[in-house]
Amino acid sequence: MVERGLLLRRPGAVLGAVLMLIAVDSLIWSIAGPPGAPVVFDRVVAGVLAALGVVCLAFPPGGRRAVLETSTAVAAALLTVAMATRATPEGVVAVGVVLLMLLAVAATFVPTRRLAVGIVAGLAGLVLGVALNDVTVGALYVWVMGTAIVVVPLVVSALMAELRALVDVAAEAAVHDPLTGALNRRGLVAEADAVHSVTVRVGTPTAVVAIDLDGFKAVNDSRGHAAGDELLVALVDAWTAQLRAGDVFGRSGGDEFLVVLPNTDARAAESAVERLREAHPFPWSSGIVDWDPDEDLDAAMARADVLLYDEKARRASTIDLRGATERTSQGE
């Protein structure tokens, strides 16, 4: 399984921690700030941001991002007002930096289109805060901070988009066979378990089909591994076309495959196996079992493998007997 970092798994935890930090800063500013600081307002801001921080820290993975976006918007609005109420240029600068930090964090989970709205609001807040403040703030500060409010969140947003794409590619590769594109053993277990849990809950059967190619080693030995790879790809393509959308299919080993058929018992699965045989002429053996409700996939596969190797032994005996008969006929 691909491990996702905290920003991707728990953006609420990151935002919540930042809001709590800003709340502490506001509380400290209300206590040790310069004369003329709006003490009551700063303490109200500290309380509101602390409450929002708790909400975001408790935000569950996979929850609606609207909660986080609303928390960010409320915090940004409070910081805009705070910027307009500072009594010193240093206070204006400090609140501007905090606003920039908040937008940078928001860029990790807010879609770019809505982030652009936040950036415009941040710029408006900066300009409004400076315009309404009685202290003199240099034009250079306004320009640098305004540029940072635009550039930093957009850069963070772009980097996060690239990171998510890379993680998605890695996650896809982690559960798929790179040669055939079919599920690998890890992907089979994950998807099959999910399907089985549903069928057990609703009381419908699930069939497990184990497949092992006959004479695949001979193909590699006589025609080369490239030919063997081409055969595997062709088989997977042919079989996939015959399976239903809800069926689970994958490559469980070198020349071994597994099919999990939900809402299908072992007897009904025989017709599905026949369709697979007709889809490609290369010979293979199979074992079909009903997946019991109280067993895991490995146990079901082990039972299917027993039937598979019984069939493979019968096929080998039949071929040997046919060859012996042909040799006897030629001798006569």
KEPAKOL-648388 format. One line per field, with one value per residue (C-alpha): residue number from 1; residue in one letter; chain; x, y, z. Coordinates in steps of 0.2 Angstrom, whole numbers. Layout:
BEGIN
k (NUM,...)
r (a,...)
c (A,...)
xx (X,...)
yy (Y,...)
zz (Z,...)
//
This chain:
BEGIN
k (1,2,3,4,5,6,7,8,9,10,11,12,13,14,15,16,17,18,19,20,21,22,23,24,25,26,27,28,29,30,31,32,33,34,35,36,37,38,39,40,41,42,43,44,45,46,47,48,49,50,51,52,53,54,55,56,57,58,59,60,61,62,63,64,65,66,67,68,69,70,71,72,73,74,75,76,77,78,79,80,81,82,83,84,85,86,87,88,89,90,91,92,93,94,95,96,97,98,99,100,101,102,103,104,105,106,107,108,109,110,111,112,113,114,115,116,117,118,119,120,121,122,123,124,125,126,127,128,129,130,131,132,133,134,135,136,137,138,139,140,141,142,143,144,145,146,147,148,149,150,151,152,153,154,155,156,157,158,159,160,161,162,163,164,165,166,167,168,169,170,171,172,173,174,175,176,177,178,179,180,181,182,183,184,185,186,187,188,189,190,191,192,193,194,195,196,197,198,199,200,201,202,203,204,205,206,207,208,209,210,211,212,213,214,215,216,217,218,219,220,221,222,223,224,225,226,227,228,229,230,231,232,233,234,235,236,237,238,239,240,241,242,243,244,245,246,247,248,249,250,251,252,253,254,255,256,257,258,259,260,261,262,263,264,265,266,267,268,269,270,271,272,273,274,275,276,277,278,279,280,281,282,283,284,285,286,287,288,289,290,291,292,293,294,295,296,297,298,299,300,301,302,303,304,305,306,307,308,309,310,311,312,313,314,315,316,317,318,319,320,321,322,323,324,325,326,327,328,329,330,331,332)
r (m,v,e,r,g,l,l,l,r,r,p,g,a,v,l,g,a,v,l,m,l,i,a,v,d,s,l,i,w,s,i,a,g,p,p,g,a,p,v,v,f,d,r,v,v,a,g,v,l,a,a,l,g,v,v,c,l,a,f,p,p,g,g,r,r,a,v,l,e,t,s,t,a,v,a,a,a,l,l,t,v,a,m,a,t,r,a,t,p,e,g,v,v,a,v,g,v,v,l,l,m,l,l,a,v,a,a,t,f,v,p,t,r,r,l,a,v,g,i,v,a,g,l,a,g,l,v,l,g,v,a,l,n,d,v,t,v,g,a,l,y,v,w,v,m,g,t,a,i,v,v,v,p,l,v,v,s,a,l,m,a,e,l,r,a,l,v,d,v,a,a,e,a,a,v,h,d,p,l,t,g,a,l,n,r,r,g,l,v,a,e,a,d,a,v,h,s,v,t,v,r,v,g,t,p,t,a,v,v,a,i,d,l,d,g,f,k,a,v,n,d,s,r,g,h,a,a,g,d,e,l,l,v,a,l,v,d,a,w,t,a,q,l,r,a,g,d,v,f,g,r,s,g,g,d,e,f,l,v,v,l,p,n,t,d,a,r,a,a,e,s,a,v,e,r,l,r,e,a,h,p,f,p,w,s,s,g,i,v,d,w,d,p,d,e,d,l,d,a,a,m,a,r,a,d,v,l,l,y,d,e,k,a,r,r,a,s,t,i,d,l,r,g,a,t,e,r,t,s,q,g,e)
c (A,A,A,A,A,A,A,A,A,A,A,A,A,A,A,A,A,A,A,A,A,A,A,A,A,A,A,A,A,A,A,A,A,A,A,A,A,A,A,A,A,A,A,A,A,A,A,A,A,A,A,A,A,A,A,A,A,A,A,A,A,A,A,A,A,A,A,A,A,A,A,A,A,A,A,A,A,A,A,A,A,A,A,A,A,A,A,A,A,A,A,A,A,A,A,A,A,A,A,A,A,A,A,A,A,A,A,A,A,A,A,A,A,A,A,A,A,A,A,A,A,A,A,A,A,A,A,A,A,A,A,A,A,A,A,A,A,A,A,A,A,A,A,A,A,A,A,A,A,A,A,A,A,A,A,A,A,A,A,A,A,A,A,A,A,A,A,A,A,A,A,A,A,A,A,A,A,A,A,A,A,A,A,A,A,A,A,A,A,A,A,A,A,A,A,A,A,A,A,A,A,A,A,A,A,A,A,A,A,A,A,A,A,A,A,A,A,A,A,A,A,A,A,A,A,A,A,A,A,A,A,A,A,A,A,A,A,A,A,A,A,A,A,A,A,A,A,A,A,A,A,A,A,A,A,A,A,A,A,A,A,A,A,A,A,A,A,A,A,A,A,A,A,A,A,A,A,A,A,A,A,A,A,A,A,A,A,A,A,A,A,A,A,A,A,A,A,A,A,A,A,A,A,A,A,A,A,A,A,A,A,A,A,A,A,A,A,A,A,A,A,A,A,A,A,A,A,A,A,A,A,A)
xx (0,6,8,1,8,-2,-6,-15,-23,-27,-28,-40,-26,-14,-26,-32,-14,-11,-27,-23,-6,-13,-26,-11,-2,-18,-20,-2,-4,-19,-8,9,5,9,-2,-18,-20,-38,-37,-55,-55,-39,-46,-62,-51,-41,-57,-65,-49,-46,-64,-61,-45,-53,-67,-53,-43,-58,-62,-62,-53,-64,-76,-83,-70,-83,-80,-61,-65,-77,-65,-52,-64,-69,-51,-46,-60,-55,-37,-42,-51,-36,-25,-36,-35,-16,-8,9,17,25,7,1,16,13,-5,0,12,-1,-13,-1,3,-16,-18,-3,-10,-27,-18,-15,-33,-43,-46,-37,-52,-59,-41,-41,-56,-47,-31,-42,-50,-33,-27,-43,-40,-22,-26,-42,-32,-18,-30,-41,-26,-20,-1,10,15,27,22,36,29,12,19,30,16,3,15,18,-1,-3,13,15,-3,-3,14,9,-7,3,15,1,-8,8,10,-7,-4,12,3,-11,1,10,-6,-11,5,5,-10,-8,3,15,15,-3,-12,-22,-23,-8,-9,-11,-25,-34,-34,-41,-54,-60,-61,-72,-83,-84,-90,-104,-110,-109,-119,-133,-132,-127,-114,-96,-86,-67,-58,-40,-31,-14,-8,-3,14,19,37,38,33,47,60,56,50,58,52,45,34,28,25,14,4,0,-5,-16,-24,-28,-36,-46,-52,-56,-68,-78,-80,-93,-90,-91,-80,-63,-49,-30,-13,-9,8,19,7,-7,-23,-38,-56,-68,-87,-99,-117,-112,-110,-97,-109,-114,-96,-93,-101,-90,-75,-81,-82,-64,-58,-67,-59,-41,-35,-20,-24,-25,-32,-44,-51,-68,-75,-88,-80,-86,-93,-81,-64,-52,-46,-30,-41,-53,-38,-30,-45,-47,-28,-32,-45,-34,-20,-31,-37,-20,-15,-29,-25,-7,-13,-24,-10,2,-11,-15,3,6,-9,-3,15,7,-3,12,22,9)
yy (0,17,28,45,59,69,83,71,60,73,91,95,91,102,117,114,115,131,139,134,142,158,157,156,171,181,178,182,198,203,201,207,218,236,250,253,235,230,217,212,209,199,188,185,181,169,160,159,152,140,133,132,123,110,107,105,93,82,83,64,58,58,71,86,99,112,112,116,129,138,138,145,159,164,164,175,187,189,192,205,215,212,220,235,237,236,250,248,244,229,223,225,216,202,199,200,186,175,178,172,157,153,154,143,130,131,129,111,106,119,117,130,139,142,146,160,167,166,175,189,191,190,204,214,211,217,233,237,233,245,258,258,258,274,269,271,255,256,254,241,230,231,226,212,205,206,197,183,181,178,167,156,149,146,137,126,122,117,106,98,94,86,76,69,64,55,46,41,33,25,18,11,3,-5,-15,-19,-31,-20,-32,-36,-22,-35,-34,-41,-52,-37,-29,-46,-48,-30,-30,-48,-45,-30,-40,-55,-44,-38,-55,-62,-47,-50,-68,-72,-84,-80,-92,-92,-99,-103,-104,-111,-111,-128,-128,-110,-114,-123,-106,-97,-110,-112,-95,-84,-74,-60,-72,-78,-60,-57,-73,-67,-50,-58,-70,-56,-45,-59,-65,-47,-45,-60,-55,-44,-27,-33,-48,-47,-54,-53,-62,-71,-78,-80,-90,-91,-81,-79,-74,-70,-70,-62,-68,-84,-101,-114,-123,-107,-102,-117,-107,-92,-103,-110,-93,-89,-105,-100,-83,-89,-106,-108,-122,-120,-129,-122,-126,-119,-117,-108,-95,-99,-85,-88,-90,-78,-78,-88,-102,-102,-101,-116,-126,-121,-125,-143,-145,-136,-148,-163,-157,-153,-171,-178,-168,-174,-192,-190,-182,-196,-209,-201,-201,-219,-224,-214,-222,-240,-236,-230,-246,-257)
zz (0,-4,12,10,20,33,21,10,23,36,29,44,56,48,46,64,71,61,68,86,83,77,91,104,95,96,114,118,107,118,134,129,114,112,120,110,104,104,118,118,99,100,113,104,88,99,105,88,80,94,92,73,76,87,74,60,71,73,55,49,34,19,27,17,13,15,34,31,18,29,43,32,26,43,49,34,37,56,50,38,52,63,51,50,69,72,81,74,57,65,69,52,45,58,53,35,37,47,33,20,31,31,13,10,21,12,-5,1,0,-8,-27,-37,-44,-26,-20,-33,-24,-8,-15,-21,-4,4,-7,-4,15,14,4,15,31,26,20,36,47,55,55,40,31,17,-1,-3,11,3,-14,-7,4,-10,-22,-9,-6,-25,-28,-13,-12,-31,-30,-16,-25,-41,-30,-21,-38,-44,-28,-29,-47,-42,-27,-38,-50,-37,-29,-46,-49,-31,-35,-54,-63,-74,-89,-91,-82,-72,-53,-44,-28,-17,-28,-29,-10,-8,-21,-18,1,-3,-14,-3,12,2,-4,13,20,7,8,-10,-16,-23,-34,-34,-50,-50,-67,-71,-89,-97,-105,-102,-98,-115,-123,-114,-118,-136,-142,-129,-114,-125,-133,-116,-111,-127,-123,-105,-112,-125,-113,-100,-114,-121,-103,-97,-112,-106,-88,-80,-73,-55,-57,-49,-60,-58,-60,-44,-50,-65,-76,-62,-62,-51,-55,-41,-47,-35,-35,-43,-36,-42,-54,-62,-63,-75,-89,-86,-87,-103,-110,-105,-113,-129,-129,-132,-138,-126,-114,-96,-80,-67,-51,-45,-27,-18,-6,11,21,36,26,19,1,4,11,-4,-16,-8,-10,-28,-31,-26,-39,-52,-50,-50,-67,-73,-68,-78,-93,-92,-91,-105,-116,-111,-115,-132,-136,-131,-142,-157,-155,-154,-169,-179,-173,-180)
//
